Structure formats: structure tokens, C-alpha cells
Amino acid sequence: MSTREEHDDLVLQARDVRFDWAALPLHWLPGQPMATHVINVLHLLLPEGERWFVRTFREALPLITDERLREEVLGFVGQEAVHAEAHQGVLDHLLAQGLDPRPYVAQSEFVFRRILGERPALSPAGRREHLVERVAIIAAVEHFTAFLGDFVLNADGLERSGAEPVMLDLLRWHGAEEVEHRSVAYDLLRHLDPGYLRRVRSLFIVGPVLVHLWIRGARFLMAADPTLPAGAKPTWRGYAAAARRGVLPRLDRLARSASRYLSPGYHPSQEGSTRQAIAYLASSPAARAAAH
């Protein structure tokens, strides 16, 4: 069942949300610095990553011949632009608290602007091929972000652990929009290249790269945290304990989700629920404030 069939009247819209970080503690999961920083890697990667999504999809717009898909891509672009700015606000807050994220962010900028950026010197055919490759990468990334969005919408362990309410709303607002627009990148890829090989190849590239970047990001944040002892590092044992508490996703569930992407009959609507996402967006404090 596609997202359209699940909620046929869905129109993707950017919500001009605002978050006040003045009261956010450095460890917004009380007593869980490692789990806090594993999740905080989102803030390191997403501002530049989502700005790259926006640039790539804008470049793809002239190639779209399906008017409904074009409208969905424009909605996706609007949502991702807001996501980037929302997470940028957390980075600014971390810096004010004595944790300087800029060295890692500079590396993210190099990846998304130089390695994965536009290549105007290529021939027209080469530029199209490079563009479709980037769309395929985004479709694979969006599979994982939909998984994470579904996780955070259902992660009761975050409440039980006393997660700071504004951060929890940011994560769930963002997660809900990831579920809401989870089919757009995939549908755009299928529009530009309906084949199976590119889709599968992109997952085998994206999966290991995301794991690597996440581990490096968690290590960076713990090393840069001025409140932790020198040499503090994330551990797999610590991750497993946090997953049992329900504050981080279980890796076996992530692996099963990734395997679904390999199925020839896969569609992103298999991940999460549009109805649940819309229901959260109707109750989110930030989204409700943006609507008035």
C-alpha cells in the first residue's frame, strides 16, 4: 500500500516550527550521556545532509514529468529545509554549552558539498547520471530515516527516561515528517530509474557509510563533552543497554528493515504509519504553535 493509498488526500507541507533551547541540559536524557550523544549525532549530520537533499531535488525538478510527484517533491524540499534549520539550532546551543561541534560539521560539509555535490563540468548525460545516483543515495537514506522516525514515535522509553520535552518534541516532529514523506525519494528514483540494481547498490553504499559516520559522531561528541572524563567513549555494551531501555533502536530491527529494502516488491509505505505521523503532528507543541 503506497502512502497515497493510505492517506489519499495527504499534501506535504512545511511547518515553520520553532524550538526554545534555553532550558536544554547538555545531557537531555538524564544520567545517560552516551545515549544522549548517540542521538545527538543527528544534529551533526542533518543540517548539511538535508541542505544537500534540497539542492539535489531542486536539480531534479526539470526531469519530473508526473505532476503529482512534482508536488510531493516540492513538499519534501520544504520540509527538509525546515529540518535543517531546526537541528542547526541544537548545534548552536551545544556550542554555547561548551561543546564545539564545528570540527565534525566541517567534515560533513566536505562530504555533502564536495564529494556529493553538483558537477557542472560533466556532460549533460554525465550530469544526469550523477544526479540519479544522488537521488538513489537519498532514497536509501530516507529508508533509514523512516525507520528512525517510526522508532522515535513509538519509543516510550524516552519518556520513562525523562527525556527533555522540547528535544523529544523536535525528534518526534521530525520523525513524524520523515514517516509522512517516506515515499517521495523512492518514488522519484523509480520515476528516473525504475530498475532494481541502482536501488540495491545504493543501500549497500549508504548502510555502512551511515554506521561509520554515526560511530565517529558519537565518539566525537563524547570526547568533546566538557562534563565527561578524558577518554570517555561510546561502547557497544552501552548501546545494547540503552536499546533495552528503549531509548535507542535495536540493531536487529534496523537490519531487518534494511533487508526489506532489498525486496523487489519493496515500497516505503511498509515502514511506519502515515496516520500515526499525522496524529503526532496534530498534537506536537511546536507544530501546533506553527499552525497558529
C-alpha positions in Angstrom: 0.0 0.0 0.0 1.5 3.4 -1.0 1.4 6.5 1.1 -1.1 7.9 -1.3 -3.4 4.9 -0.8 -3.0 5.1 3.0 -3.9 8.7 3.1 -5.0 9.8 -0.3 -5.6 13.4 0.5 -2.2 13.9 2.0 -0.5 17.1 0.9 3.1 17.5 2.2 3.6 20.9 3.8 6.5 22.6 5.6 5.7 23.5 9.2 7.5 26.6 10.3 8.3 25.3 13.8 10.4 27.0 16.5 12.2 25.4 19.4 13.4 27.2 22.6 16.6 25.6 23.7 17.3 27.9 26.7 16.5 25.2 29.3 18.0 22.2 27.4 20.7 20.5 29.6 23.7 19.1 27.8 22.6 15.6 28.8 18.9 15.8 27.9 18.5 12.1 28.7 19.2 12.4 32.5 22.1 10.3 33.6 22.6 8.9 30.0 25.4 10.9 28.3 26.2 8.1 25.8 22.6 7.6 24.7 22.2 11.4 24.5 25.2 11.8 22.3 24.3 8.8 20.0 21.1 10.6 19.3 22.8 14.0 19.1 24.7 12.7 16.0 21.5 13.6 14.2 22.2 17.2 14.8 25.8 16.9 13.4 24.7 15.2 10.2 21.3 16.5 9.4 21.8 20.3 8.7 24.3 19.8 5.9 22.7 16.5 4.8 19.3 17.9 4.4 20.5 21.0 2.7 22.1 18.6 0.2 18.8 16.8 -0.2 17.2 20.2 -1.0 19.8 21.1 -3.6 19.6 17.7 -5.3 15.8 17.6 -5.5 15.7 21.1 -6.9 18.1 20.0 -9.6 15.9 17.0 -10.3 12.7 19.1 -10.7 13.1 19.7 -14.5 13.2 15.9 -15.1 9.9 15.2 -13.4 7.0 14.6 -15.8 4.4 13.4 -13.2 2.7 16.5 -11.8 1.6 14.8 -8.5 5.2 13.6 -7.9 6.4 17.1 -8.6 4.1 18.5 -5.9 5.3 15.8 -3.5 9.0 16.7 -4.2 8.3 20.3 -3.6 6.6 19.4 -0.3 9.6 17.2 0.6 12.0 20.1 -0.2 10.1 22.5 2.0 10.1 20.1 5.0 13.7 19.2 4.7 14.7 22.8 4.6 12.9 23.4 7.9 14.5 20.2 9.4 18.0 21.6 8.6 17.4 24.8 10.4 15.8 23.1 13.4 18.8 20.9 14.0 21.1 23.8 13.4 19.6 25.4 16.4 20.7 22.5 18.6 24.3 22.8 17.3 24.3 26.5 18.2 23.1 25.5 21.7 25.8 22.9 22.1 28.4 25.4 21.3 27.0 27.8 23.9 27.3 25.0 26.4 31.0 24.4 25.8 30.7 21.5 23.3 32.1 22.7 20.0 30.6 20.7 17.1 32.3 22.7 14.3 35.2 20.3 13.6 32.8 17.4 12.8 30.4 19.7 11.0 33.2 20.9 8.7 33.8 17.2 7.7 30.0 16.8 7.0 30.2 19.9 4.8 33.1 18.4 2.8 31.1 15.2 2.2 27.9 16.8 1.2 29.2 19.8 -0.7 32.4 18.4 -2.4 32.1 14.7 -2.7 28.3 14.5 -3.3 27.7 18.0 -4.7 26.8 19.1 -8.2 29.3 18.5 -11.0 28.6 21.1 -13.7 31.8 20.2 -15.7 30.2 16.9 -16.7 28.5 16.4 -20.0 24.6 16.6 -19.9 24.4 12.8 -19.9 27.1 12.7 -17.1 25.2 15.3 -15.0 22.0 13.3 -15.3 23.7 10.1 -14.3 25.4 11.8 -11.3 22.0 13.3 -10.3 20.2 10.0 -10.4 23.0 8.4 -8.4 22.5 11.1 -5.7 18.7 10.5 -5.8 19.3 6.8 -5.2 21.5 7.6 -2.3 18.9 9.9 -0.8 16.2 7.2 -1.3 18.3 4.7 0.7 19.0 7.3 3.4 15.3 8.1 3.6 14.6 4.4 4.2 16.7 4.6 7.3 15.2 7.9 8.4 11.7 6.5 8.1 12.8 3.6 10.3 14.2 6.0 12.8 11.1 8.2 12.6 8.9 5.2 13.3 11.1 4.2 16.2 11.0 7.6 17.9 7.3 7.9 17.5 6.9 4.6 19.4 9.9 4.9 21.8 8.1 5.0 25.2 11.5 4.5 26.8 12.3 8.1 26.1 9.5 9.3 28.4 10.4 6.7 31.0 14.0 8.0 30.9 12.9 11.6 31.5 13.8 13.0 28.1 13.7 16.8 28.0 10.3 17.7 26.5 11.4 20.2 23.9 14.1 17.8 22.5 11.6 15.0 22.5 9.1 17.1 20.5 11.9 18.0 18.0 12.7 14.3 17.5 9.1 13.3 17.2 8.0 16.2 15.0 11.0 15.4 12.7 10.3 11.7 12.9 6.7 12.2 12.0 7.5 14.2 8.9 10.1 11.6 7.9 7.3 9.0 8.0 4.9 11.3 6.3 7.2 11.9 3.3 8.9 8.5 3.4 7.9 7.5 -0.2 8.9 10.7 -2.0 12.6 10.0 -2.6 11.9 6.4 -3.6 9.1 7.4 -6.0 11.4 10.0 -7.5 14.1 7.4 -8.0 11.6 5.0 -9.6 10.5 7.8 -11.9 14.1 8.5 -13.0 15.3 4.9 -13.0 12.8 2.1 -12.5 15.5 -0.6 -12.4 16.4 -2.7 -9.4 20.2 -2.6 -9.5 20.8 1.0 -8.7 18.4 0.9 -5.7 20.1 -2.1 -4.2 23.6 -0.8 -4.8 22.8 2.4 -3.1 21.7 0.6 0.1 25.0 -1.3 0.2 26.8 2.0 0.0 24.6 4.0 2.4 24.3 1.5 5.2 28.0 1.1 6.0 28.7 4.8 5.5 25.9 5.8 7.9 27.1 3.4 10.5 30.7 4.7 10.2 29.6 8.3 10.4 27.4 7.6 13.4 30.2 5.9 15.3 32.6 8.7 14.5 30.0 11.3 15.5 29.3 9.6 18.9 33.0 9.3 19.6 33.5 13.0 18.7 30.7 14.2 20.9 31.7 12.2 23.9 35.4 13.4 23.5 34.2 17.0 23.1 31.8 16.9 26.1 33.4 19.1 28.7 31.5 17.3 31.5 32.8 13.8 30.8 36.2 12.4 31.9 39.0 12.4 29.4 38.9 9.3 27.3 35.1 8.8 27.5 33.9 6.7 24.6 30.7 5.0 23.4 30.7 1.2 23.7 28.6 -1.5 22.1 27.7 -2.7 25.5 26.4 0.7 26.4 24.4 0.9 23.2 22.8 -2.5 23.9 21.8 -1.4 27.4 20.3 1.8 26.0 18.4 -0.2 23.4 17.0 -2.5 26.1 15.8 0.7 27.9 14.0 1.7 24.7 15.9 4.9 24.1 17.9 3.7 21.1 16.7 1.4 18.3 17.6 -2.2 18.4 20.2 -3.2 15.7 18.4 -6.4 14.8 15.3 -4.4 13.9 17.4 -2.0 11.9 18.9 -4.9 10.0 15.5 -6.4 9.2 14.3 -3.0 8.0 17.3 -2.8 5.7 16.7 -6.2 4.3 13.2 -5.2 3.3 14.6 -2.6 1.1 16.3 -5.4 -1.0 12.9 -7.0 -1.8 11.9 -6.5 -5.5 8.4 -5.7 -4.2 9.5 -3.1 -1.6 7.8 0.2 -1.1 8.5 2.7 1.7 4.9 2.6 2.8 5.9 -0.7 4.6 7.8 1.5 7.1 5.7 3.2 9.7 2.2 4.6 9.6 1.1 7.8 7.9 -1.9 8.0 10.2 0.3 7.8 13.3 2.6 10.5 11.9 -0.3 12.9 11.2 -1.8 12.2 14.6 1.5 13.2 16.3 1.8 16.3 14.1 -1.7 17.3 15.2 -0.5 17.2 18.9 3.1 18.3 18.6 3.6 21.5 20.6 5.9 23.0 18.0 3.7 22.0 15.1 0.6 23.3 16.8 2.3 26.7 17.5 3.4 26.9 13.9 -0.2 26.4 12.7 -1.4 29.5 14.7 
